Amino acid sequence: MTTIIERSSPMSEAPAPDLTALKARQHAAWSSGDYAVIGTTLQIVGERLAESMDLRAGQTVLDVAAGNGNVTLAAARRWCEVTCTDYVESLLASARRRAEAEGLHVQFKVADAENLPFPDASFDAVVSTFGAMFTPDHDRTAAELLRVTRPGGRIGLANWTPEGFIGQLFKTIGKYLPPPAGARSPAAWGTRSWLNSAFGAGAASVVAEPRHFVFRYRSPQHFLGLFREFYGPVLKTFEALDHAGQEALSRDIVELIERLNRSGDASMVVPSEYLEVVVTRR
């Protein structure tokens, strides 16, 4: 029996994105503002992930795209031997100050998640909270996480889902500043289907559990003001818009918050779904 494989016309295929240009754009975004102002509020996510991974004293842990070091601190508090990495040096400086303030011993290294400067099977555990998901080349990043994890070791991730508040926030932003043609959504990392395709072949198991981080701010306007000033992707979007566009985006973000707000008063209490992922390396 002959099997006929239909191939789509090249004219119908999405154009391949310029990953180098996208990386430069993202680096500029994450280098702007001051992510630590936002990141420090997410500390509980790092603590939860450390517990879900059952991190043990003396284990070697690599934090990838660490930002201001939430999982780094959580692992170091459990007496792990932690290496904290990010490709934005100013973010590492923030993580270093936090570790020094607590008297925690951590190694810091500027490193690109898509090209980690470590030998194969170097670490007992590799972690990333809301970091690896934002790399331009998703497949290469997943392969690097697997490569540097020892057989039997674990990869722990926290990834925003497409349906959650932050996933919807990025969809809202995308209406005003669309991503480059062909670029993958970071929220793919918050789907079980992509996680299984990216890690399944190299994993003994992939466990993904839905969790919620609750954004607690003084008001929707307080959240918007801080994200507009300090959170790189939002800051850069507003910078790219004219006054009318900025006003429209502000209204859309506040309306999104108000739809999801469960505070019952003037403050903001908005749960945001994420997937907590633990991959056991084959």
N, C-alpha and C positions, 0 to 999 in steps of 0.2 A: 504494500500500500504506500502510495506517495503522499507525504505531508507537505502541504503548501503553506509557507510562512509568508504572510503579507507584511510588507515593509511600508511604513509611511513615507510619503514623499519628503525629501529634505526641506521642501518649501514650507511644510506644515510643522516642522520641528521648531521648538523654542530655541532661540539663539543662545549659544553658550555665553555665560557672563564672563566679563573680564575680572577674574578673581584677584589679580594683582591690584587693579584699581579699586575693587571693592574692599580689599584689605586695608589699603591706604585710607579710604574714606572712613572705614570703621575705626581705624587707629586714631584718626583725627577726632572722631566723635567721643571715644572713650577717654581720650587725653584731655578733653575739654571739661569745663565745670569742675565738680569735685564729687566723684562717685561715692567717696567715703561717707558723705552726709546721708546718702540714701542707703548705702550698703550696710552701715552699722545697725540699721533697724532690722535687718534680715538675719541677725546672729542666730536666732532660734532654729533656723533651717539647718545651719551647720551643725548645731548640737544634735538635732534629731537624726541627721544623716550619720554622724559619728556613732550614735547608738545603734541605728539600724544595721550598720556595717560591723558592729561588735568590735571596734578597734581596740587593740591590746597594747599595753605598754611594751616599748621596744620595737614595735613594727615600724618599717619604713613606709612613709606616706608622702605622695606627691600631690600637691594641690595645683591644678592646671587652670589657667585663666582665673586666678584666685581673687582678682579685685583687691578689696581691702582685707582679705584673709579670714573670712568667717570660719571656713572649715579648717584652715590652718590653725587658728586658735583653739578650736574644739579638739583637734587631734593632739596638739601640743599639751593641752590640759590633761590629756589621758596618757602623757609620758611617751608618746610616739616620737620617732625621729623624722621630723617634717621638713620637706623642701617645698618652699612656696614660690610659684612662678606666675608671671604675667608678661605680656609684651609691652605693657605701658609702665615705664619705670616709676612714674609718680604714684601709681596705685601700689606698687610694691613698697614704696617709701612709707605710705600710710599703714600698710600691714606691718612693716617693721616697727614703726612707732608703737603700734598696739601691742605687739609681742614684747617689746622692751618694757613697756609700762607694766606688764604683768610678770616680768621676769622669766619669760618663756624662751627656751633655746630653739631657734628656727634658722634654717638655711634659706637664703633668698637668692633668686637667680632670674634675670630677664630671659624669657623663653617664649617662643611661638608655639601655640598648641598644635599647629599643623606640622611642626618640625622640631620635636622635643630633643634636646641635646643630651640624651641619656641612652646608655646601652639597653639592649633587649632585656626584658625580665628583671629590671632594676629595683622594683618596688613591690612591697607586700600589698599595698593599697594605693589606688589612684582616685582622686576625687575632683569634682568641679560643681559648684553651685551657681547656676545662672551665668555660666562663663563659656564653657566649650560650645554650648548651643549657638553662640553668636559668631562662631568662626565662619568664614566664607565657604571653605571646602569641607562640608560635613563628613564625607566618606573618609577623607584623609585624616581628619581629626579623630574619628572613631578608631581608625586603624592604628594611630599613634598611641591612643589610650590603651588599646589591647597590647601593643608591642612592648611597652615599658612595664607592664604588669606581669609578675611572675605567674607561671602555671599554678592554679589553685588560689591565686590572689583575687582581690575584688576591686571592681570599679564602682564608685558611688557617685551618682549624679542627682541634681535637682534641676528640673527643666520646666519652665512655664508651659502650660497647655494652650492650644489654640482657643479653647472655649472659655478659659478663665479670664479674670479681669485684665491681667497684663497682656495676654494674647489679644483681647479685644482692644486694648489701648494701642497696640502696635498696628492692628488693622485700621483703627481710626487715623493714626499718623500716616499710614500708607496711602490713604485717600488724598492726602495733601502733598506728600513727598513719596511717590511710588519707588519701590526698590528697583534696581537695574533689571532689565529683561533677563529672564532665565535664572535669577538668583533664588535660591531656596529659602523658604521661611525658617527662621530660627525655631519657630514653634513646632516644626517637624520632630524635634527632639522630645517634645512632650506628647508623642503618639506612640503607642505600643507597636504599631506596624513598622514604623521606621526603626525603632530600637531593635526589633527582632531582625530586620534586614541588615542593620549595621553591625550588630554584635553577635547575632545568632551563630554564625559559623565558627567563631572563636571562643564561644562561651559554653560552659557546662549548664548554666542557667541564667535567665534574665528575669528578674522580679521587679515589677513596676507597680507601685501603689499610689493612688491619688491622695494628695495631702492638700491642706489649705494654709497659706500664710495670710494673716489678717493685717491689712494696711490700716493703721490707726493714726489719724492726723487731726489737727484742730478743726478742720473744715475741708470741703472739696477745694476751696480756693487756696488753702494752705498747702495741700498736696500739689496742686498745679503750680504754685509759685516756686516750691522747692524743686520739683522735677524740671521746670522750665529753666531754672538757674543752675542746677547741679548735675542733672542726669543727662549725659552726653547726647544720646539719640534724640531726646525731646528738645534739648537746647538747640541742637543743630537744625532740627526741623523748623523750629520757630525762627531761627536766623535766616532760613532760606525763603521765608514767606514775607509778603508785603503786609501792611497793617491790617487790611481787610481779611487776609488769609489767617493772620495770627488771631484776630478776634473770632473768626469762625471756628478755628481749631480749639480755642479756649472754651467756647460754648459747647462744642461736641464732647470734649473731655469732661467738663463739669456735668453735662447731661448723662454721660456714661456712669460717672461716679454716683450720681443721684439715683439712677435706676438700680444700682447694686447696693447702695448704702443701707445698712441695717441698724444704724446708731439710734434712730428715734429722736435725735436732738440735732444740734447744729454741728456736731463733730462728724468725722468720717470714720466709719468702721466697715471696711470692704474686704471680704474674703477673696483671695485669688488662688485658684487651683494650680497646683504643679504636680508633676510626677516625681516621686522619689524612686530612684532606680538603683538596684544593686545587681551588678553583673559579676558572676563568678567565672574567672578565666579558665578555659579548658586546659 
